[in-house]
Amino acid sequence: MTDTLPDRLSVNPDSPFYDADVLTKDVGIRFKGVDKTNVEEYCVSEGWIKVAAGAAKDRFGRPMTITLKGPVEPYFRKAEAPEA
């Protein structure tokens, strides 16, 4: 495993873009310059993220998502922690 993040990643285990090894490293997403904590899936090359749409659920009990378009910057949170 390298320290580069995949172009597309999902937190849903049923998705083909789910990668448990990467998610255990505490991935952060910066979208349009703002850190987001509720991202369900992202794609850097296409420039979008999927976020939960409130408390709404679909018929399978998963959160309903909306797609937002803009610049996406994934990063590892622990790598940015300053050492004291």
N, C-alpha and C positions, 0 to 999 in steps of 0.2 A: 504494500500500500504506500503510495506516494503522498506528498502533502498537497496535491492538487485536487480540487473538487471537480466532480463531473459536471458536464454541461447541463444536465437535467437530473433532478432528484426529487423524490416524493417521500412523504412520511407514511403513506398508506402501504401496508404490507402486501396488499393485493395488486399493487401497481408494478408494471415491468421496470419502472425506474426507481424502485425501492432498493436501498443498499444499507443494511444494518451496520456494517463496519464503518461506513462514513458517518452515519448518524450518531454513533457512540462517541465521536470526537467533538461533539457540541458545535454544530454548524450554525453560523449566524447569517442573516440575509439583510443587506442594505439595499433598499428600493427607493430610487429617486433621492438618495442621500440620507434617508431616514431608516434607522434600524427597525425591522419588523420582527415580532415574536409569534405571530399567528399564521405563518406561511405553511400551507399544506403541500405545495409543489412549486418548483421554479424551473425556468429554462433561460439560460443566459443568452444563447445564440438567437432565440426568437424574441427575447426581451419581455417576458411576462412572469407573473406570479399568480398563484391561486390562494386566496385567503378565505377563511370561514365567513359566511354571511350571517352574522349574529348567532342566535341560538337555534336557528332553523335546521331541521334534520330531513334527509331524504327518506324514501320508503325502506331503506336498509339500515337506518339508524346512524348513518354517517353524516357529518356536517355538510350542509349545502355550501358550495364555494362560488366565488365570483372571480373572474380573471381581470387583473389589472396590468396594463401595458406601460413599460418604461424601462429605464436602465436597471439591471439587476447585478449586484455585486455580492457573491457568496464569500464567506471567510470563516476561518476557525476562530472561535471566541477565545480559547485558551492561549492562542499565539499572540493575541493583542494585550493580554494581561500584563501590566507593568510589574516588574520584580522589585520588592522593597528590601 
